[in-house]
Amino acid sequence: MSDLTSHSERYKTGMKTRRSVLGDAYVDRASARMTDFDEAFQTFITETAWGSVWSRAGLTKRERSIVTIALLAALGHDEEVAMHVRATKNTGATQDDVKEAIMHVAIYAGIPAANSAIKVIKKTYAELASAAAGDNG
């Protein structure tokens, strides 16, 4: 696998944004799991999703977070919904923001998609609260 110095500026921008949204620990774990098989894919999403889209000036990270959660929920990508809900601690999206996004999912993508997402989101928030209580206790 290649080292960071051989990557494009868009990749470096994407990695900085990815870390600011998902957190260093998450990105470090994902990087450690990367193999020759998925290295090209990881480079692609870092450059395009994080370096080209998430790094644009048009929306705030909070707004992008809300849109992303709604889209992932509408498409039924539960694991990604949970990941982006965890990332709201870094993006500034609130639980009320997420709740409103899911209301839109219910209307525009269907109640089953929203219902499934609500289950994932509630579980994720409970895990976050439990982890925070463990840190404070």
N, C-alpha and C positions, 0 to 999 in steps of 0.2 A: 504494500500500500504506500501511496505517496505521502510526503510530508507537506505541511502547510505552505512552505516557502515556494513550492512549485505550482500553487494554485493562482487563479486569476484574481484580479482586484474585485470582481463581482462576487467571487467565492468568499474572499476575505470580508467583504461588506456583509454578505449573507451570514457568515459564521458569527460575526459580531451581533447582528440583529437576532439570529437564532438563539444565541446565548442570552441576550437581554430579555427575550420573551420566555423561553423555556427554562432558563437557568443553566448554570455551568454543570451542575451535577447530572442533569438529564442528558445534556449534550455529550458530556464525558462518557456516560454509560453507553449512549448510542454509538459514539465513536469507537469505544472499546469492543463493541460487538460487530463492527464492520469487518467484512471479509473482502477478498478479491472479487467475489461474486456480486456484492452490492455496492462496491466502491463507486462505480460510475453512476449508479442511481443516487447515492448519497450526495455526490458532487452535483448532480443535476438538480436535486431539490434544494440544496444549499444555494446554488447560483440563481435558480429561477424563483422558487417560492420565497426564500429569505432574502436573496440579494437583489432580485428585480421587483417583486411585489411588496413584501413586507417592509422593504427599505424605501419605498416611494414616499414622497411628501404629501400626497393627496389626502390621506386619512391618518388619524392618530393611531397609535398601537391599541388604545382602548377600542376605537371604532373598528379596526381590523379584527380584533379579538371577537367582538360581538358578531360581526359578519361571518367570520370563520366558524364560530360555534353554531350559528344558525344553518349555514350551508352543510356542515358535517352532520348535524342532527337531521336535516332534511334528507340527506343521502343515506342515513342509517349507519354511519361510521362511528360506532359507539366508543371504540378504543381511542380514536382521535378526539372525539368530544371530550372524554375524560382528561386527556392530555392538555387540551386547550382550556378546559375549566381550571385545571391546576395552574396553568400559566397566567390566569387572570390576576394572580397576586403580583405579577410583574407588569401587566399591561394596564391596570387600573380599572378594568371592567368589573362592575359590582354584581352581586347576586341579583339585584333588581334589573340590571342590564341583561343578564343572562335569562332571567325569567321573561322579560319582555321579548327577547329574541325568540324564545321557544313559543310564545304566544303567536308570533308571526309564522313560525314553522307549522303550527297547528292549522292555521288558516290556509297558507299557501302550499304546504307540502303534505298536509294531512294529519289528522289526530293520531293515528298509529305511530307515525314518525315522532311526533312531539311526545307522546306517552312513553315511548321507548327511551327517548333522550332524557326525559324527566327522571326516570328511574336511574339512569347512569349518572346524571348530574347530582341527584340527591345522595347517591352512594359516594360520589367523589367529594362532595362538600362534607359529608360525615367523616370520611377518611382524613380530610384536611383538618377538621375540627379535633379529631382524636389525636392526630399527630401534634397539633398545636398544644393540646392539653398535656400531652406527654412531655413536650418541651418545657412547659411552664410548671410541671408538677414535680 
